């Protein structure tokens, strides 16, 4: 039961972040030279496979003109 609650809470937090980015984009739509933000959400197994086969920095196309680097090998 706790696992299901954790899954639901994770989904809600991801959607909350998506809505925050969307509202920021709407608030700044008339600002000169504002570039929209975007969110990228992936399933954990897909991310895990990319981490296992990691060769450094990956770049995923977000649209016709955006590229977002995903940094690997972060440590503290």
N, C-alpha and C positions, 0 to 999 in steps of 0.2 A: 504494500500500500504506500509506503514512504517513497518507493522508487517512482511510482506513478505521480505522486505529488511533486517530486523533484523534476520529472519530465515536464509536467504541466507548468511549473514555475519557470523553468528554463525557456519554454516557448513563450510565456508571457513577457519575460524580460527581453527576449529577442524582438518581439513585436513592439514593446515599449521603446526600444532603441530605434526601430524602423520608423515609428510615428514621430519620435523626437527629431530625426533627420528630416523627415518629410515636412514637419512644421517649420523647421529652420529654413528649408528651401522655400517654402511659401512666404515666410516672413521677409526673406531677402530677395524675392523675385524681381523687385524694381530697383535694387541696388546696382549701380553701374559696375561693370566688370565682375559681377559675382558669379562664381562657378559652383554649380550645384554639387552637393554632397550625395553620396550613395552608400548603401549598405550591401554587404555581401554575406549571405547566410548559406552555410553548407551543412550537410549531415556529418556527424562525427566520424563514422566509418570512412567516408570519402576523404576527410582531412587526414585521418590516420594513415591511409594508404599513401597519400602524398608525403607524409612525414617519414614513412619507412623508406620510400624511394627518393628521399630528399637529396638534392644536389645544390642547395643554396637558396637563392632568391627565385621565387616563381612570380610570373606576371600573368594575370588573368584579364582578358578584355572585358570591360564593363559596358561598353557601348561602342558606338561608331568612332569615338575619339578618345575614350578614357582607358587608361591602364592603371591597375592598382597593384603595387608590389606586395607580396606576402613574404615576410621575412622569416626565414628558418634559423634554427640554431641560436635561439635567444637564451641567455642564462643570467642568473643573478649572482 
